[in-house]
Amino acid sequence: MAKRGLFILILAVLVAGGVFAEMSAGVGLTLGMNLAGVGEAKAGVYTEKIYPMMPSIFNIGAFGFFDATYVETSVSFFFGFGEATYVGETKDVMITNLSIGLLGKFPFDIGNGMTIFPAFGVEYQIVLGVSQDDNDFFKDIFRYNAIDMSAFWIRFGGGLDYKLGGSIFLRGTALYGIRFNNKMESDIDILWKRDIEDRDDASYNAGLKHGFVIRAAIGFSF
């Protein structure tokens, strides 16, 4: 019941935003970095550091957005590049991603055709493929599919709109994000506890997973 009420509330906000807000849409480029910290597995006095296989991934791609003044939805398609280390061997990897985002924002007109806005929202990053030497890297090693690396993000930051004239404007956005565990990371937690006979004092922390996104776009009001 609570979930249904929350859904109705969100829908009402979106509908109200669409009725009373100025609409715009645009396309642009996106750059970002995904970072992963050192995890930790514990069982009683035993502690083991779990180092991320891919500590940093650089992302580059394109995105489109639809804006209703207080709400922005976006779809991004981008590639991630980095190194993966497994059993002492390091290889270059490329990750193909599709992400869908929803941001709440509150714009402030600061004059001279410029508007700034704080923003907060969520994003679902879908991993379409992970390749190394034209092979499905994760499936070959871990028996996982690329989609199992998909995960939700919480994003917050801000942006700037600059009117060029008429209905055309430029938009720059910078967002920091924290990522939730994907299926592969959640399974490691389950397997770790199972391997040590489900001890009550067993725990696994995959480490902080975070990153940032910088976007530049051209938009059109209508």
Backbone as CSV, one residue per row, in Angstrom:
resi,resn,N_x,N_y,N_z,CA_x,CA_y,CA_z,C_x,C_y,C_z
1,MET,0.829,-1.202,0.000,0.000,0.000,0.000,0.867,1.256,0.000
2,ALA,1.926,1.230,0.806,2.828,2.375,0.870,3.512,2.605,-0.460
3,LYS,3.889,1.491,-1.132,4.538,1.614,-2.429,3.589,2.212,-3.454
4,ARG,2.304,1.799,-3.389,1.314,2.342,-4.314,1.115,3.835,-4.081
5,GLY,1.077,4.237,-2.803,0.925,5.653,-2.491,2.114,6.465,-2.974
6,LEU,3.314,5.915,-2.815,4.514,6.608,-3.273,4.490,6.763,-4.782
7,PHE,4.079,5.707,-5.486,4.004,5.757,-6.943,3.018,6.823,-7.392
8,ILE,1.848,6.894,-6.727,0.825,7.889,-7.076,1.354,9.299,-6.845
9,LEU,2.096,9.486,-5.737,2.668,10.796,-5.422,3.666,11.222,-6.489
10,ILE,4.555,10.304,-6.877,5.547,10.614,-7.905,4.857,10.945,-9.225
11,LEU,3.837,10.151,-9.570,3.102,10.393,-10.807,2.429,11.759,-10.786
12,ALA,1.859,12.127,-9.624,1.197,13.429,-9.500,2.183,14.576,-9.676
13,VAL,3.391,14.413,-9.111,4.424,15.441,-9.249,4.819,15.605,-10.709
14,LEU,4.980,14.469,-11.410,5.377,14.520,-12.816,4.289,15.162,-13.672
15,VAL,3.038,14.798,-13.412,1.931,15.357,-14.185,1.808,16.847,-13.936
16,ALA,1.893,17.247,-12.636,1.803,18.671,-12.302,2.945,19.447,-12.938
17,GLY,4.147,18.861,-12.904,5.296,19.508,-13.523,5.081,19.698,-15.011
18,GLY,4.479,18.668,-15.659,4.241,18.759,-17.091,3.198,19.806,-17.441
19,VAL,2.219,20.017,-16.559,1.145,20.974,-16.838,1.617,22.407,-16.668
20,PHE,2.366,22.686,-15.593,2.686,24.054,-15.244,4.095,24.489,-15.652
21,ALA,4.909,23.577,-16.166,6.296,23.916,-16.422,6.556,24.166,-17.898
22,GLU,7.654,24.850,-18.165,8.132,25.042,-19.531,8.844,23.771,-19.987
23,MET,8.543,23.316,-21.181,9.120,22.079,-21.703,10.361,22.384,-22.534
24,SER,11.314,21.478,-22.494,12.493,21.574,-23.349,13.080,20.188,-23.550
25,ALA,13.933,20.061,-24.549,14.613,18.805,-24.839,15.945,19.125,-25.482
26,GLY,16.859,18.167,-25.445,18.164,18.416,-26.033,19.019,17.172,-26.120
27,VAL,20.186,17.341,-26.714,21.152,16.246,-26.869,22.539,16.782,-26.546
28,GLY,23.437,15.854,-26.172,24.781,16.304,-25.846,25.746,15.160,-25.602
29,LEU,26.885,15.521,-25.032,27.948,14.569,-24.728,28.067,14.373,-23.225
30,THR,28.474,13.175,-22.828,28.650,12.875,-21.414,30.013,12.248,-21.165
31,LEU,30.663,12.694,-20.102,31.944,12.142,-19.647,31.786,11.767,-18.180
32,GLY,32.468,10.713,-17.762,32.353,10.331,-16.363,33.402,9.333,-15.936
33,MET,33.375,9.026,-14.658,34.310,8.072,-14.077,33.583,7.256,-13.020
34,ASN,33.696,5.926,-13.123,33.185,5.022,-12.086,34.360,4.537,-11.255
35,LEU,34.235,4.636,-9.937,35.319,4.265,-9.030,34.828,3.221,-8.031
36,ALA,35.711,2.319,-7.646,35.364,1.272,-6.677,36.444,1.201,-5.613
37,GLY,36.018,1.220,-4.345,36.961,1.153,-3.234,37.268,-0.280,-2.835
38,VAL,38.162,-0.433,-1.886,38.574,-1.745,-1.381,37.490,-2.290,-0.448
39,GLY,37.057,-3.515,-0.693,36.061,-4.154,0.143,36.700,-4.927,1.288
40,GLU,35.846,-5.536,2.111,36.357,-6.256,3.276,35.433,-7.414,3.625
41,ALA,36.024,-8.586,3.804,35.292,-9.777,4.244,35.739,-10.112,5.659
42,LYS,34.760,-10.391,6.552,35.076,-10.669,7.949,34.388,-11.936,8.426
43,ALA,35.037,-12.613,9.351,34.442,-13.751,10.052,35.178,-13.871,11.385
44,GLY,34.556,-13.385,12.441,35.231,-13.378,13.732,36.433,-12.454,13.693
45,VAL,37.608,-12.962,14.075,38.821,-12.152,14.074,39.475,-12.138,12.701
46,TYR,38.980,-12.962,11.790,39.571,-13.026,10.449,39.037,-11.881,9.587
47,THR,39.951,-11.175,8.929,39.584,-10.085,8.026,40.417,-10.196,6.759
48,GLU,39.754,-10.047,5.633,40.445,-10.100,4.341,40.034,-8.910,3.487
49,LYS,41.026,-8.229,2.928,40.752,-7.122,2.024,40.354,-7.680,0.655
50,ILE,39.292,-7.120,0.079,38.832,-7.534,-1.235,39.052,-6.365,-2.197
51,TYR,40.033,-6.512,-3.074,40.364,-5.432,-3.989,39.481,-5.515,-5.244
52,PRO,38.953,-4.373,-5.689,38.067,-4.400,-6.859,38.818,-4.831,-8.113
53,MET,38.157,-5.636,-8.927,38.779,-6.087,-10.164,38.952,-4.925,-11.140
54,MET,37.995,-3.989,-11.104,38.080,-2.807,-11.958,37.957,-1.559,-11.083
55,PRO,39.077,-1.043,-10.579,39.023,0.085,-9.636,38.553,1.390,-10.261
56,SER,38.742,1.564,-11.573,38.305,2.806,-12.204,37.954,2.555,-13.669
57,ILE,36.848,3.165,-14.090,36.383,3.060,-15.465,36.077,4.469,-15.971
58,PHE,36.647,4.831,-17.121,36.384,6.129,-17.743,35.269,5.961,-18.767
59,ASN,34.245,6.814,-18.687,33.080,6.708,-19.555,32.982,7.891,-20.507
60,ILE,32.567,7.618,-21.744,32.335,8.673,-22.722,31.190,8.245,-23.640
61,GLY,30.300,9.184,-23.962,29.183,8.827,-24.814,28.278,10.008,-25.107
62,ALA,27.041,9.704,-25.458,26.063,10.724,-25.820,24.780,10.510,-25.020
63,PHE,23.973,11.567,-24.910,22.717,11.454,-24.168,21.683,12.415,-24.733
64,GLY,20.443,12.144,-24.419,19.356,13.042,-24.736,18.528,13.284,-23.491
65,PHE,17.888,14.449,-23.403,17.093,14.743,-22.215,15.770,15.401,-22.593
66,PHE,14.801,15.242,-21.709,13.522,15.956,-21.774,13.325,16.636,-20.428
67,ASP,12.993,17.911,-20.449,12.941,18.719,-19.231,11.584,19.388,-19.086
68,ALA,11.035,19.341,-17.866,9.793,20.036,-17.540,10.028,20.995,-16.386
69,THR,11.099,21.783,-16.465,11.529,22.785,-15.482,12.000,22.175,-14.165
70,TYR,11.141,21.425,-13.482,11.500,20.865,-12.184,11.866,19.377,-12.254
71,VAL,11.712,18.795,-13.419,12.016,17.370,-13.596,12.749,17.179,-14.914
72,GLU,13.842,16.449,-14.876,14.573,16.110,-16.099,14.708,14.600,-16.216
73,THR,14.329,14.059,-17.343,14.564,12.649,-17.636,15.625,12.569,-18.731
74,SER,16.441,11.528,-18.683,17.513,11.407,-19.666,17.781,9.951,-20.005
75,VAL,18.296,9.758,-21.199,18.758,8.447,-21.649,20.158,8.628,-22.210
76,SER,21.101,7.827,-21.729,22.498,7.934,-22.158,22.989,6.610,-22.723
77,PHE,23.800,6.706,-23.749,24.488,5.535,-24.296,25.970,5.858,-24.289
78,PHE,26.761,5.017,-23.612,28.177,5.345,-23.479,29.035,4.101,-23.335
79,PHE,30.325,4.296,-23.579,31.310,3.234,-23.455,32.225,3.534,-22.270
80,GLY,32.580,2.474,-21.537,33.511,2.596,-20.423,34.811,1.881,-20.744
81,PHE,35.937,2.504,-20.387,37.253,1.937,-20.678,38.074,1.862,-19.398
82,GLY,38.736,0.733,-19.180,39.563,0.573,-17.994,40.355,-0.712,-18.054
83,GLU,40.908,-1.074,-16.902,41.684,-2.312,-16.789,41.046,-3.223,-15.745
84,ALA,41.052,-4.504,-16.043,40.537,-5.505,-15.110,41.673,-6.435,-14.716
85,THR,41.796,-6.688,-13.403,42.843,-7.574,-12.897,42.209,-8.821,-12.303
86,TYR,42.655,-9.968,-12.767,42.121,-11.241,-12.275,43.260,-12.246,-12.170
87,VAL,43.458,-12.792,-10.964,44.522,-13.763,-10.665,45.875,-13.225,-11.152
88,GLY,46.150,-11.973,-10.829,47.431,-11.374,-11.136,47.608,-10.937,-12.571
89,GLU,46.620,-11.135,-13.404,46.714,-10.747,-14.809,45.809,-9.547,-15.078
90,THR,46.353,-8.534,-15.754,45.616,-7.318,-16.040,45.345,-7.201,-17.530
91,LYS,44.089,-6.901,-17.863,43.697,-6.771,-19.263,42.860,-5.513,-19.448
92,ASP,42.914,-4.947,-20.666,42.059,-3.818,-21.011,40.649,-4.323,-21.291
93,VAL,39.652,-3.584,-20.823,38.262,-3.962,-21.054,37.475,-2.763,-21.576
94,MET,36.405,-3.055,-22.292,35.468,-2.027,-22.744,34.061,-2.446,-22.338
95,ILE,33.319,-1.519,-21.733,31.979,-1.796,-21.239,30.981,-0.933,-22.006
96,THR,29.948,-1.552,-22.540,28.888,-0.841,-23.258,27.698,-0.658,-22.320
97,ASN,27.236,0.588,-22.181,26.209,0.911,-21.182,25.047,1.694,-21.788
98,LEU,23.896,1.506,-21.190,22.708,2.320,-21.446,22.150,2.716,-20.087
99,SER,21.919,4.003,-19.865,21.401,4.432,-18.566,20.162,5.289,-18.737
100,ILE,19.251,5.168,-17.774,18.017,5.940,-17.742,17.991,6.701,-16.420
101,GLY,17.851,8.014,-16.484,17.932,8.826,-15.280,16.721,9.719,-15.080
102,LEU,16.451,10.054,-13.828,15.377,10.973,-13.449,15.929,11.914,-12.386
103,LEU,15.907,13.212,-12.667,16.412,14.224,-11.743,15.301,15.201,-11.352
104,GLY,15.245,15.517,-10.069,14.446,16.634,-9.606,15.363,17.844,-9.527
105,LYS,14.894,19.023,-9.955,15.748,20.212,-9.985,14.929,21.460,-9.673
106,PHE,15.618,22.483,-9.164,14.948,23.737,-8.828,15.772,24.887,-9.403
107,PRO,15.323,25.452,-10.531,16.121,26.483,-11.209,16.011,27.866,-10.570
108,PHE,17.130,28.604,-10.637,17.186,29.988,-10.169,17.717,30.856,-11.311
109,ASP,16.980,31.860,-11.673,17.417,32.806,-12.701,18.405,33.795,-12.077
110,ILE,19.636,33.836,-12.591,20.655,34.724,-12.031,20.980,35.880,-12.982
111,GLY,20.174,36.022,-14.029,20.349,37.138,-14.943,21.310,36.844,-16.074
112,ASN,21.360,37.760,-17.042,22.244,37.641,-18.208,22.005,36.340,-18.979
113,GLY,20.749,35.891,-18.971,20.409,34.687,-19.726,20.844,33.396,-19.073
114,MET,21.239,33.449,-17.789,21.750,32.252,-17.122,20.818,31.789,-16.008
115,THR,20.686,30.484,-15.885,19.896,29.855,-14.825,20.712,28.734,-14.216
116,ILE,20.785,28.687,-12.891,21.481,27.600,-12.205,20.447,26.742,-11.480
117,PHE,20.801,25.494,-11.241,19.864,24.617,-10.540,20.602,23.520,-9.772
118,PRO,20.222,23.281,-8.513,20.654,22.071,-7.807,19.821,20.903,-8.322
119,ALA,20.356,19.696,-8.229,19.645,18.532,-8.760,19.908,17.314,-7.892
120,PHE,18.900,16.451,-7.814,19.008,15.207,-7.057,18.103,14.173,-7.723
121,GLY,18.615,12.937,-7.864,17.777,11.933,-8.498,18.386,10.554,-8.508
122,VAL,17.843,9.717,-9.377,18.270,8.321,-9.479,18.594,7.991,-10.934
123,GLU,19.366,6.940,-11.099,19.750,6.477,-12.433,19.890,4.965,-12.398
124,TYR,19.422,4.313,-13.446,19.649,2.876,-13.582,20.599,2.656,-14.746
125,GLN,21.769,2.131,-14.428,22.800,1.906,-15.436,22.754,0.447,-15.874
126,ILE,22.432,0.240,-17.140,22.301,-1.104,-17.705,23.583,-1.438,-18.468
127,VAL,24.246,-2.510,-18.070,25.460,-2.946,-18.750,25.065,-3.910,-19.868
128,LEU,25.301,-3.500,-21.102,24.911,-4.293,-22.264,25.984,-5.282,-22.686
129,GLY,27.241,-4.949,-22.411,28.317,-5.847,-22.812,29.632,-5.483,-22.154
130,VAL,30.439,-6.474,-21.843,31.785,-6.281,-21.305,32.718,-7.125,-22.168
131,SER,33.626,-6.483,-22.860,34.443,-7.225,-23.819,35.929,-7.021,-23.578
132,GLN,36.676,-8.039,-23.892,38.139,-8.031,-23.863,38.588,-8.985,-24.960
133,ASP,39.326,-8.449,-25.943,39.755,-9.256,-27.098,38.562,-9.911,-27.784
134,ASP,37.483,-9.124,-27.925,36.276,-9.571,-28.637,35.576,-10.745,-27.971
135,ASN,35.817,-10.975,-26.681,35.119,-12.024,-25.944,34.279,-11.413,-24.832
136,ASP,33.269,-12.134,-24.399,32.477,-11.694,-23.259,33.278,-12.009,-22.003
137,PHE,34.000,-10.998,-21.503,35.018,-11.196,-20.472,34.449,-11.802,-19.192
138,PHE,33.397,-11.202,-18.665,32.875,-11.665,-17.381,32.200,-13.022,-17.492
139,LYS,31.549,-13.269,-18.602,30.889,-14.567,-18.759,31.914,-15.681,-18.843
140,ASP,33.038,-15.413,-19.507,34.079,-16.429,-19.637,34.702,-16.770,-18.287
141,ILE,34.917,-15.760,-17.450,35.626,-15.982,-16.189,34.679,-16.382,-15.062
142,PHE,33.582,-15.662,-14.911,32.728,-15.831,-13.742,31.404,-16.531,-14.027
143,ARG,31.130,-16.825,-15.304,29.836,-17.392,-15.696,28.699,-16.411,-15.431
144,TYR,29.020,-15.120,-15.458,28.010,-14.074,-15.327,27.779,-13.425,-16.680
145,ASN,26.564,-12.921,-16.878,26.279,-12.123,-18.057,26.550,-10.659,-17.754
146,ALA,26.775,-9.873,-18.804,27.050,-8.454,-18.613,25.915,-7.758,-17.871
147,ILE,24.682,-8.157,-18.142,23.522,-7.520,-17.521,23.557,-7.644,-15.997
148,ASP,24.284,-8.647,-15.479,24.380,-8.842,-14.032,25.198,-7.749,-13.348
149,MET,25.873,-6.905,-14.136,26.628,-5.787,-13.580,25.800,-4.507,-13.540
150,SER,24.548,-4.561,-13.998,23.670,-3.388,-13.980,23.321,-3.013,-12.534
151,ALA,23.111,-1.716,-12.296,22.854,-1.280,-10.915,22.227,0.104,-10.882
152,PHE,21.600,0.409,-9.735,21.032,1.729,-9.484,22.101,2.665,-8.910
153,TRP,21.950,3.942,-9.262,22.778,5.011,-8.716,21.884,6.067,-8.077
154,ILE,22.385,6.720,-7.035,21.816,7.966,-6.535,22.735,9.086,-7.007
155,ARG,22.156,10.105,-7.623,22.953,11.203,-8.178,22.543,12.538,-7.548
156,PHE,23.529,13.417,-7.336,23.221,14.771,-6.892,24.322,15.709,-7.362
157,GLY,23.928,16.952,-7.579,24.873,17.941,-8.088,24.135,19.182,-8.530
158,GLY,24.475,19.681,-9.706,23.828,20.885,-10.188,24.185,21.174,-11.628
159,GLY,23.613,22.266,-12.151,23.859,22.597,-13.546,23.625,24.059,-13.842
160,LEU,23.897,24.424,-15.081,23.768,25.803,-15.559,23.184,25.790,-16.960
161,ASP,22.152,26.630,-17.170,21.597,26.868,-18.505,21.987,28.268,-18.960
162,TYR,22.361,28.377,-20.246,22.704,29.683,-20.811,21.943,29.864,-22.120
163,LYS,21.076,30.870,-22.170,20.258,31.124,-23.354,21.105,31.745,-24.455
164,LEU,21.020,31.135,-25.645,21.746,31.661,-26.797,20.892,32.630,-27.602
165,GLY,19.583,32.552,-27.411,18.662,33.390,-28.172,17.490,32.568,-28.652
166,GLY,16.320,33.159,-28.617,15.129,32.433,-29.017,14.869,31.280,-28.076
167,SER,14.680,30.110,-28.636,14.384,28.925,-27.828,15.602,28.041,-27.605
168,ILE,16.774,28.470,-28.024,17.983,27.643,-27.948,18.795,28.008,-26.712
169,PHE,19.305,26.979,-26.013,20.143,27.212,-24.843,21.201,26.114,-24.727
170,LEU,22.242,26.426,-23.976,23.282,25.451,-23.639,23.077,25.003,-22.199
171,ARG,23.339,23.732,-21.930,23.220,23.214,-20.568,24.471,22.438,-20.174
172,GLY,25.029,22.774,-19.027,26.131,22.015,-18.435,25.687,21.449,-17.096
173,THR,26.008,20.196,-16.841,25.593,19.534,-15.609,26.755,18.738,-15.035
174,ALA,26.911,18.803,-13.723,27.928,18.004,-13.029,27.239,17.264,-11.880
175,LEU,27.394,15.946,-11.845,26.720,15.117,-10.842,27.706,14.140,-10.203
176,TYR,27.573,13.990,-8.911,28.298,12.946,-8.181,27.303,11.840,-7.870
177,GLY,27.770,10.593,-7.815,26.846,9.497,-7.568,27.425,8.405,-6.697
178,ILE,26.531,7.678,-6.043,26.879,6.498,-5.253,26.076,5.329,-5.808
179,ARG,26.783,4.226,-6.068,26.144,3.073,-6.700,25.822,1.985,-5.691
180,PHE,24.662,1.332,-5.883,24.291,0.166,-5.099,24.954,-1.083,-5.691
181,ASN,24.985,-2.161,-4.903,25.574,-3.412,-5.383,24.831,-3.926,-6.614
182,ASN,25.588,-4.480,-7.560,24.961,-5.203,-8.660,24.804,-6.673,-8.258
183,LYS,24.238,-7.483,-9.154,23.966,-8.886,-8.829,25.249,-9.642,-8.488
184,MET,26.310,-9.390,-9.240,27.560,-10.089,-9.005,28.092,-9.801,-7.606
185,GLU,28.043,-8.540,-7.184,28.534,-8.162,-5.864,27.638,-8.705,-4.761
186,SER,26.340,-8.715,-4.993,25.415,-9.278,-4.003,25.639,-10.776,-3.837
187,ASP,25.922,-11.460,-4.935,26.174,-12.901,-4.876,27.445,-13.218,-4.106
188,ILE,28.458,-12.356,-4.229,29.705,-12.572,-3.480,29.421,-12.569,-1.987
189,ASP,28.566,-11.661,-1.553,28.174,-11.597,-0.139,27.533,-12.913,0.295
190,ILE,26.616,-13.440,-0.518,25.929,-14.696,-0.190,26.905,-15.860,-0.173
191,LEU,27.771,-15.926,-1.178,28.722,-17.041,-1.279,29.738,-17.020,-0.138
192,TRP,30.162,-15.808,0.252,31.124,-15.688,1.340,30.545,-16.258,2.634
193,LYS,29.313,-15.898,2.939,28.683,-16.390,4.171,28.441,-17.898,4.092
194,ARG,28.092,-18.400,2.906,27.859,-19.836,2.749,29.155,-20.624,2.907
195,ASP,30.242,-20.076,2.344,31.526,-20.793,2.390,32.075,-20.923,3.803
196,ILE,31.672,-20.036,4.700,32.144,-20.152,6.086,31.003,-20.623,6.988
197,GLU,30.141,-21.450,6.395,29.093,-22.175,7.127,28.097,-21.250,7.812
198,ASP,27.740,-20.153,7.118,26.692,-19.247,7.593,26.917,-18.753,9.027
199,ARG,28.131,-18.445,9.364,28.410,-17.927,10.704,27.716,-16.590,10.914
200,ASP,27.191,-16.376,12.107,26.465,-15.144,12.416,27.373,-13.916,12.391
201,ASP,28.666,-14.117,12.640,29.581,-12.983,12.680,30.230,-12.708,11.325
202,ALA,29.755,-13.377,10.273,30.328,-13.180,8.940,29.696,-11.964,8.267
203,SER,30.509,-11.203,7.579,30.004,-10.047,6.846,30.899,-9.781,5.643
204,TYR,30.313,-9.160,4.634,31.073,-8.788,3.442,30.646,-7.405,2.997
205,ASN,31.622,-6.537,2.798,31.362,-5.180,2.327,32.143,-4.980,1.042
206,ALA,31.421,-4.724,-0.048,32.081,-4.601,-1.354,32.860,-3.297,-1.504
207,GLY,32.792,-2.417,-0.528,33.508,-1.149,-0.628,32.660,-0.078,-1.302
208,LEU,33.056,1.177,-1.128,32.316,2.294,-1.700,32.418,2.273,-3.215
209,LYS,31.269,2.373,-3.860,31.212,2.420,-5.318,30.602,3.765,-5.690
210,HIS,31.364,4.598,-6.344,30.912,5.959,-6.589,31.504,6.480,-7.895
211,GLY,31.187,7.709,-8.228,31.721,8.286,-9.447,31.057,9.606,-9.770
212,PHE,31.433,10.184,-10.895,30.890,11.475,-11.286,30.592,11.493,-12.782
213,VAL,29.716,12.409,-13.162,29.321,12.587,-14.557,29.332,14.082,-14.877
214,ILE,29.911,14.433,-16.011,29.879,15.811,-16.518,29.219,15.771,-17.892
215,ARG,28.190,16.610,-18.083,27.442,16.607,-19.332,27.380,18.010,-19.931
216,ALA,27.451,18.082,-21.245,27.285,19.323,-21.978,26.304,19.083,-23.108
217,ALA,25.286,19.967,-23.232,24.233,19.720,-24.208,23.721,21.022,-24.801
218,ILE,23.075,20.890,-25.943,22.326,21.992,-26.531,20.858,21.635,-26.433
219,GLY,20.041,22.601,-25.975,18.636,22.339,-25.757,17.734,23.303,-26.509
220,PHE,16.463,22.903,-26.628,15.468,23.700,-27.341,14.196,23.754,-26.511
221,SER,13.745,24.955,-26.197,12.499,25.133,-25.438,11.322,25.131,-26.395
222,PHE,10.169,24.646,-25.905,8.957,24.640,-26.749,7.707,24.693,-25.880
